Amino acid sequence: MKHQRTTDQIIEIRVELERQLVRLEQSMKVTDEALQTVELDQAAVGRLSRMDSLQNQSLSKGLREREVVRLSQLRDAIGRIEKGVFGMCTVCGGEIPYERLLVFPEAPECADCVS
């Protein structure tokens, strides 16, 4: 049996997606700063400090990759809302349960197709 999402449910989820998008964009600005070239005064900074700085930069690169993927997921979900296909599994076409969307609003697939 099909259950259509109510307008209020779609609005609630869209507001959440947009909130997460703003928060992610703010986080990405911080990550950008952390990804700046590591320039250390070789005489003033010890070898371990240089290694720490390089390791932190490497961690920031990994974080940036995850942020880019998440940004794409959030934008895709908002796009599905705009196209009127939000909440429909992109694999099987079935309905994604509202409870799943509340927890994972950018979910493009139903739980069955994910596993």
C-alpha positions in Angstrom: 0.0 0.0 0.0 1.4 3.4 -1.0 1.6 6.3 1.4 2.2 9.7 -0.1 4.3 12.1 1.9 2.3 15.0 3.3 3.3 18.6 2.4 4.2 19.2 6.1 6.5 16.1 6.1 8.3 17.3 2.9 8.7 20.8 4.3 10.0 19.4 7.6 12.6 17.3 5.8 13.6 20.0 3.4 14.2 22.4 6.3 16.4 19.8 7.9 18.3 19.2 4.7 18.9 22.9 4.2 20.0 23.3 7.9 22.5 20.5 7.4 23.7 22.0 4.1 24.4 25.4 5.8 26.2 23.6 8.7 28.3 21.6 6.3 29.2 24.6 4.2 30.4 26.3 7.4 32.4 23.3 8.3 34.0 23.2 4.9 35.3 26.7 5.4 37.1 25.6 8.5 38.4 22.6 6.6 39.7 24.9 3.8 41.7 26.8 6.4 43.2 23.6 7.8 44.2 22.5 4.2 46.3 25.6 3.7 50.0 24.8 2.9 51.9 23.9 6.0 54.7 26.5 6.3 56.8 26.2 9.4 59.9 28.0 10.4 62.4 25.1 10.3 64.6 26.7 13.0 61.8 27.5 15.4 59.7 24.3 15.1 60.9 20.9 16.0 60.6 17.8 13.8 57.6 16.4 15.8 55.7 19.6 15.4 56.2 19.5 11.6 55.1 15.9 11.5 52.0 16.8 13.6 51.2 19.7 11.2 51.5 17.4 8.2 49.4 14.7 9.8 46.7 17.2 10.7 46.7 18.4 7.1 46.3 14.8 5.9 43.4 14.3 8.2 41.8 17.5 6.9 42.1 16.1 3.3 40.2 13.0 4.3 37.6 15.1 6.0 37.3 17.3 2.9 36.6 14.2 0.8 33.8 13.1 3.1 32.4 16.7 3.2 32.3 16.8 -0.6 30.4 13.5 -0.8 27.9 14.7 1.9 27.4 18.0 0.1 26.5 16.1 -3.1 24.1 13.9 -1.2 22.3 16.8 0.5 22.0 18.7 -2.8 20.8 15.6 -4.6 18.1 15.1 -1.9 16.9 18.7 -2.3 16.9 18.2 -6.0 14.6 15.2 -5.6 12.2 17.3 -3.5 12.1 19.9 -6.3 11.5 17.2 -8.9 8.7 15.7 -6.8 10.4 12.3 -6.5 11.7 12.7 -2.9 11.1 9.6 -0.8 11.1 7.2 -3.7 14.0 4.7 -3.9 16.3 5.5 -6.8 16.9 1.7 -7.3 13.5 0.0 -7.0 11.2 2.9 -7.2 9.5 1.9 -3.9 8.7 4.2 -1.1 11.4 5.0 1.5 9.7 4.9 5.0 9.3 8.3 6.5 11.0 7.1 9.7 14.2 6.4 7.6 14.0 9.8 6.0 13.8 11.5 9.4 17.0 9.8 10.5 18.8 9.9 7.1 16.9 12.6 5.1 19.3 12.4 2.1 18.8 8.6 1.7 18.4 7.9 -2.0 17.5 4.2 -1.5 15.2 2.2 0.7 16.8 -0.1 3.4 16.2 -3.2 1.3 18.2 -1.8 -1.7 21.0 -0.6 0.5 21.6 -4.1 1.9 
